[in-house]
Every structure is written in structure tokens, then in C-alpha cells.
Amino acid sequence: MSQWREWIPQLARWHHAQWEVYNPGQTLAKRVALLELEAVDGDLPLAWVARDGDELLGSASLVESDLELRPEMKPWLASVFVAPEHRQRGIGGALVRFIAAQARERGFPAIYLYTPDQMRFYERLGWSEIEKVAYHGDQITLMRQVF
């Protein structure tokens, strides 16, 4: 895994702005601390970044659990984020495929995610809908990719 600790403050700001509604009470400082944990090779949680030279493009994570409503489902693709100015270039898809490959290499039979609005994106990458549930005031779709 490439070293990316210098980008943790930026990633934390991006993630906090994007998903604060789904993590009530989580501060920016807590996001920084979580990313510090994900930056260490080893057990879950783990995160990877997409970059172009010294420019940060996005990130994605592999975490043990990402939805308290379904603690039995493990592991999860989480925090897929591509900077707005770099979207529509295949970066998100590459991050999703990379995380799925990491889960498969670690021996997991499947990987899960939830999304409020990107079902078609994930379906094009081989994910299947499991169910729709209400979560923090939104309707989200739970999805799975089986290996």
C-alpha cells in the first residue's frame, strides 16, 4: 500500500462533508483518527487512495462493518469518494474493483455496501441489490458482491 498519511486531513474533510448525515456525532477529529487506523497495513479497517503523482483523486475503504442495522454482514466497501473535479474518469470504478479484489484475496466470500443513490453505478460493477431500508431519514439500498 502506498503511503498516504499526508492526505488524511483532506480525506477527512471530504468524507465528513459527504457522509456527516449518516454518522451523527462523528467529528472531523474522529474521522482523522479513523483514517489514521485505516492507513496501517494489516487487519481491517483498511483504506486506499487514488492519486495522480502528488495529486489526491479519491479513496475507498474495506471495513468490518459499516451499517449497525446489519452487523452480521462483513466486510464492507465504504467511503468511496472521488474529488468532484476528477469524476467521470473511471477512478471510482477502479477503487471499487480494487477493494473487492482485496476482500477476495483475504478470503471473504462476499462484500457489502450501502448507497442512497448510486445503485446503477454499483450494478454496472457487478453488485446486486439485497434490500432497501430506511436509515437516518434516507432510503438506502444494501448491495452485495459474491466471489
C-alpha positions in Angstrom: 0.0 0.0 0.0 1.3 3.4 -0.9 1.9 5.9 1.9 -0.8 8.5 2.0 -0.8 9.9 5.5 -0.2 13.4 4.3 -3.6 13.3 2.6 -5.5 12.3 5.8 -6.7 15.8 6.6 -8.1 16.4 3.1 -9.7 12.9 3.0 -11.3 13.5 6.4 -12.8 16.8 5.2 -14.1 15.2 2.1 -15.6 12.2 4.0 -17.1 14.4 6.7 -18.8 16.7 4.3 -20.1 13.8 2.2 -21.4 11.5 4.9 -21.9 13.5 8.1 -25.7 12.8 7.9 -25.0 9.0 8.2 -22.6 9.5 11.1 -24.3 11.8 13.6 -22.0 12.9 16.3 -18.8 12.0 14.4 -16.5 14.9 14.4 -13.8 15.8 11.9 -11.2 14.8 14.5 -12.8 11.4 14.8 -12.7 11.0 11.0 -9.0 11.8 11.1 -8.4 9.2 13.8 -10.3 6.6 11.8 -8.3 7.3 8.7 -5.1 7.0 10.8 -6.2 3.5 11.7 -7.0 2.7 8.1 -3.6 3.9 6.9 -1.9 1.0 8.6 -1.4 -2.3 6.7 -2.8 -5.3 8.5 -6.3 -6.1 9.8 -9.5 -4.2 8.9 -10.2 -1.4 8.6 -8.0 -0.5 5.6 -8.2 2.3 3.1 -6.5 3.0 -0.2 -6.2 6.2 -2.2 -6.2 7.0 -5.9 -3.7 9.6 -6.9 -2.0 11.1 -10.0 1.5 11.9 -8.9 1.2 14.1 -5.9 -2.5 14.9 -6.5 -5.1 13.1 -4.4 -8.0 11.9 -6.6 -10.1 9.8 -4.2 -10.2 6.9 -1.7 -12.1 3.8 -0.7 -12.1 1.6 2.4 -12.6 -2.0 3.4 -14.1 -2.2 6.8 -15.5 -4.9 9.0 -18.9 -3.3 9.5 -20.5 -0.2 8.1 -24.1 -0.5 9.0 -25.3 -1.0 12.5 -28.6 -2.3 11.2 -26.8 -5.4 9.7 -23.9 -6.3 12.0 -23.9 -9.9 10.7 -22.8 -8.7 7.2 -19.0 -8.5 6.8 -16.9 -6.9 5.3 -18.0 -3.7 3.7 -16.9 -1.4 0.9 -17.0 2.0 2.5 -16.1 5.6 1.9 -15.8 5.5 -1.9 -15.1 9.1 -2.8 -13.7 10.8 -5.8 -13.0 14.5 -5.8 -15.7 16.3 -7.9 -13.2 17.6 -10.5 -12.0 14.0 -11.2 -15.3 12.2 -11.5 -16.5 10.5 -14.7 -13.0 9.3 -15.4 -13.2 5.7 -14.1 -11.5 6.4 -10.8 -14.5 5.3 -8.7 -14.9 2.1 -10.6 -11.2 1.3 -10.2 -11.3 1.9 -6.5 -14.4 -0.3 -6.1 -12.8 -3.1 -8.1 -9.6 -2.8 -6.1 -11.4 -3.1 -2.8 -13.4 -6.1 -4.0 -10.2 -7.8 -5.0 -8.6 -7.1 -1.6 -11.7 -8.6 0.1 -11.5 -11.7 -2.2 -7.7 -12.1 -1.6 -8.4 -12.0 2.2 -10.8 -15.0 1.8 -14.1 -13.3 2.2 -16.9 -15.0 0.3 -18.7 -11.7 -0.3 -18.5 -8.0 0.3 -21.3 -5.5 1.1 -22.1 -1.8 0.7 -25.0 0.6 1.1 -25.8 3.6 -1.0 -28.6 6.1 -1.1 -28.3 7.0 -4.8 -25.6 5.1 -6.7 -27.2 1.7 -7.3 -26.7 1.8 -11.1 -23.0 2.6 -10.7 -22.5 -0.4 -8.5 -24.7 -2.7 -10.6 -22.5 -2.0 -13.6 -19.6 -3.2 -11.5 -21.3 -6.5 -10.6 -23.1 -5.7 -7.4 -26.6 -7.0 -6.6 -29.3 -5.4 -4.5 -30.2 -7.1 -1.3 -32.8 -4.8 0.1 -33.9 -1.2 0.7 -34.1 0.1 4.2 -34.7 3.5 6.0 -31.6 4.9 7.5 -31.1 8.3 9.1 -34.0 9.7 7.2 -33.0 8.3 3.8 -33.9 5.3 1.8 -30.7 3.3 1.2 -30.0 0.3 -0.8 -27.9 -2.6 0.6 -25.9 -4.4 -2.0 -23.6 -7.4 -2.2 -20.9 -8.8 -4.5 -20.3 -12.5 -4.2 -16.9 -14.0 -5.1 
